[in-house]
């Protein structure tokens, strides 16, 4: 074996996996097709739960003072429905999140994994798994224009929602219930930004949602997103919807009236709620977006990328120590079952709620009901951010 573990993908999930393995003296190689720093389509919001994980990884000094913090949420619904609330206080989580462009965050995380002992090959594109007798034993990749083969005891697919490795091994499930699409664009000159994440379920965009996330005092990440079944059912053009969100929606458009775009509109696929991936096969496990670990309610994935990376490292070490390797049978230490045990109930509730809360006549009284009571507000924020553990 060339390595104990090969990780395909250097984003948050891959870097988290590599960091937690390398710090325990596991021989781990990370391969990524990009040269870091590189751009990545995302809302850029780092929730308090993810901040807790980043601080536990020893990254607080690198984040403090360098990036914009947020301390609360604004929810705008149909008509005059509006909520403005701080992040509820709790001893388990910080009272803030961050807005960090993936251009910056992913480099910080990959460098941290490298500094902890992981080997990193940038500009190395993983093209296919190496399979022997039905078991993944490594990967094929292209590096410096040449095809290479690297073997490993375990392969970790952290290669995103389109996962080449997951698709090759039949692990991706393309069910519209668990797929979404979002597009975002950066705008400069946004008025009244403040220090809150702003989420819009206005009549102009329902059943999609819009957002305005404050990158700096004048620049914001602005976008819209919707589930694939909603897009198909309502024939939604997300690019057109983003234009409508910017120029016509009653709550959002006044803030953006004098803003100018400073980036193109770019989109990304989301795999949500654990239902878009089978997660594992002999010799390989998937993490992060490849494992369909995006929150179906908020569309947030950084938290679950970081956490599944740590869970993957623990799972690999436990399996290796037992001498049984990585299995896919739930009766043989299934990684997917561990994800289901931890997130399944929450994700299932979220998936069902999104299917129902797609109508203005439901959203308007719902937001009004929540707005009249701090305990209700705190509950909604905790549920949205999954602030339970």
N, C-alpha and C positions, 0 to 999 in steps of 0.2 A: 504494500500500500504506500502511495506517495504521501498521503496525509491521513490523519485520523478523520477529519471532517473537511469537506469542500462546501463552501457556501456560494451559491450563484445569486449575485445581487448585493450591492453595497449600500442600499437604502437603510432606513431605520431598523427594519426587521433583520436584515442580514448583518448589519453592523452590531446590533444588540446581541445576536446569536454568537458572533465571532468574539465579541468582547467578553461575554460570560464564559465562553470556553477557554479562550486564551489566558485569562487571568487564573485559570485552574490548570495551566500547563498542558492543555490539549493542543496538538499540532493541527492548526486550522488555516485554510487558504480561502480568501475572499476574491471572487472574480466579478468584475463589472465592466460592461461595454463602454461606459463613459469615462471621461477624464474629469476628476473633481477639482473645483466645484463645478456643478452642472445644474441646469434648471430642471424642475420637476413640477408637474401640474398638481396643485394642492390649494386648499384654502389658507394654509399657513398657520392655523390656530393650534396652539399647544395647550391642551386642557390641563387643569390642576392635577389630575391623576397622572398624566404624562410627565408633568413637571416634577412630581414626587419621584418618579422613576429616574428621571435625568439627574436629579440631585443625589439619589442613592448611588448612581453610577459615577459620582464625583465631578459633575459638570457644572455645578452652581457658579463657580467663579468665572467660567467661560461665558455664561449666559447673563449674569447680573451686569447691568449697565450697558450692555451691548445691543440689546433688543427691546422692542416695545412690549410693555406688560399690559394686560387687561385685568380688570377687577370686577367685572360684572357682565350682564347680558341685557340686551334690548330685544324684545319680541314685538313685531308689528304684524297685526292681522287685518282682516277685512274691515272696512269702515274706520271707526275710531279706536278699534281694539289695539291696546298698547300696554306693554309691560316694561318696566325699567327696574332692575334689581341687582344688588351686589352678589358676588359669590358667597354662598352661606358659609359662616365660620365653622370649622371643624378641626379637631386636633390631628386628624390623620392626613390632611391635605393642605398645601399652601393656599393662601387667600388670593392667589393670582395665577394667571396663565401668561403665555407669551405669544406674540406674533413673530414668527421667524420664517423667512423665506427658505424653501427647501434648498436653494442654492447655497445657503449658509449652514443650515442644520445638518444636512447629510454629510457635508465635509467634516464638520465637527465630530459627528459620530464615527465616521470611517477612520479619521485620524486617531480617535480615542481607541478604537479596536486595534489599530496598527501599533500604537504606543504600548498597548497591553500585551503585545506579543503575536498578534495575528499577522500572517503574510497577506499582502494585498497586491493583486494584479489588476491595474486599471487598463482601460482600452483593450479588454479581453472579453470577447463575446461568447458566452456559453450557447452552443447550438443544439446539443442533444445529450441525453443521458447515455452512459455506457451500461449495457444490460447483459448479464450473464445468468442463464437459467432462471429468468424471471425476476432477478434481483438487480437493483441499481448498484453498480460498483464504482461509479465515477462519472465523469462528464467529458464530452468533446467540446472544444472551444477553438476560437481563432484568435491568435495572439501574434502581433507583429506580422500579419499577413500569412501566417502559417497555421495549419491545423495542429492542435496538440491534444493529447489525451492524458487526463489526470485521474488516478484511482484514489479511492478513499473508503474507509470503513462505513462512513455515513455521508450522504449528500443532503444538503438543505436547500430547498428551492425558495429563495427570497426574491424571485424575479418578477414580482408584480402581478396584476390581475390578468395579464395575457400569458403568464408563465409558460415558457417553452417547455420546461421540464414537466410541469403538471399536465400540459396538453399531450405531450409525447407518451405519458404513462396513463392517460385516460382519467385523470383526477379532476379535471375541470367540469363543472355542471353548469350549463348555459340556460338556466331557468330564469325567465324575466322577473320572477318574484324576488330574486336575489341579485339582480343586476341593476345598476344605475349609471347615469352619465351626468357629468358636471362640466361646466366651462367657466373659466375665470379670466379676468383682465385687470391689470393694475391701472389705477387712475390717480392723477396728481391734481391737487386743488380741491379735494373733497372738503366740504364745509362741516363744521360741528362734529369732528371725528370722536373726540373724547377717548375714554379708556374702557369701552365696553365692546364686546362682540355683538354685532347687530344682525338679527335673523328675521327675515321677512316672509310671512305667509299671506301676502296681500292678495286680494281678489284678482289683480292684474296678472299674477304669476301662478296661482293655484291651478293644478295640483303640484306644481314645482315649488321650490323654495329659493329665495334669494338671500344674499348676505353682503355685508360691508364690514370688513375686518381691518382695523387700523394698523398699518405697517409702520407709519410715522405720524407726525403731526399733520401732514398734508396728503400723504399717500395711503391708499387703501387697496386691499384685495377685494374686488367686486365680482360676484359670480352668481350663477343659478344652477340648480341641479334637480333631477327628477328620476324616479324609478323607470325602468325600461317599459314596464307594462302601462304606466301612465303616458309615457311618450308615444307609444303605439296607439293606445286607445284614443287619446285626444289629439293625435297628429301634431305633436309639439315640435316646433323648430327652435332649438335651444339658443341659437345665435340670434334669431329674431326676438326670442323671449328676453335675452339679456339686453337688447336694445330697448325693449318695452320697459324693463325693470329700471333702466337708467333714465329714460325720458318721460315715462307716463305714470308709473306707480305712485300713488299719493304720498306714501311715507318716504320712499327712497329717492325719488326723482329730485325733490328740492335740494337735497344734500349734494347731488351730482350735477346740478344744472350748470355750474361753471367749471366743472372738472374736465380734464382732457385725458384721453387714454395714453399711456406710456408703454404699452406692450400690446401685442396682438391677442385676440381671444383664442384661447387654447382649451381643448377638452380632454377628458380622461374617463375611462371606464372604472366603475366601482363594483367590487364583489362584496356583498354585505351579508351579515347575519349568519355566517358559517354555512349557509345552504348552497353556496356557489362552488364548493370544493370538497372533495373526499379526503384531502389533507395528506394521506400517506399511502405508501406501498412498500414492499420489502426493500430496505436499504435507503429509503428516501422519505423525508417529511417536508411539508410546506409550511411557511410562516407568513405572517403579515397579510398583505393583499392577496397573495397567491393562495392563502388558506381561507379567503373570504371573511377576513376578520375586521371589516369596516362596520362601524356602528350603524345599524339600519335607520335609526332616528336622526342622529346628528350628522351622519356622513363622515365622521371623524375616524381616522385610522392610525394616527401616530401612537396613541395610547396602546393600542392592541398590537401594533408592530413591535414596540419595545417590550411589551409583556410576553408576547408569544416567542420572541427571541430568547428571553430568559428561561421561559418554560421549555423551549426546545433544547437549550443547553443542559438543563437539569435532566430532561428525558433521555438525552443521548448518554450522559454520564451514568445514569441509573441503569440503562440498558446495557452499556458496555461493561459495567462492573458485574452485572449478572451473567455476562457471557452469552446473552441471547440475541444481541444485535437489535436493529430496528425492525419492528413488526407492524403489520397493519390489521391483525386480527384483534378485535376488542377484548378477547379473552387473553391476549398476550401483550399486555402493557401498551394499549393503543394510545397514541398521542392525540388523535382526534377525540377520543373519549375524555381525555383530560381537558381539552378545550370545551367540550360539551358540558362537562361537570361544572366548569368555572363560569362559562358565559351563556350556555344554551338557553336557560330560562329567560334571562334578560333579553337576549337577541330575539327569541321567539315572540315575546311580548311586543318588542319594538317592530318587528316585521308585520305583525297583525295590526298594530295601531296605525302604521303608515298607510296601510290599505284602506283604513276607514277615515282617517283625518285628512281627506283630500277635497273637502267641500267647504265653501265659504260659510254656509249656513251652520256647519258644525264648528268651524274654527272661531267664528266671531263670538258666540256665547261662551265657548270654552276659554278663550283668552280673558274675556270679561270676568268669568267666574274665578279664574286663577289670580287675577290682578287684585282682587279684594281679600287679601289675607296673606301675611308674610310667610306663614307656615306652608301655604299652598305654593307660593313662589319658590321657597327653598326646596320643596319636594320636587318641583318641575326641574329646577336646575340640577339637583342631585341626580335625578333620573336621566336627564339629558347627558350629563357628564359621567354617569355610572360611578358616582362617588359613594361606594358602598363598602369596599374592602379596606 
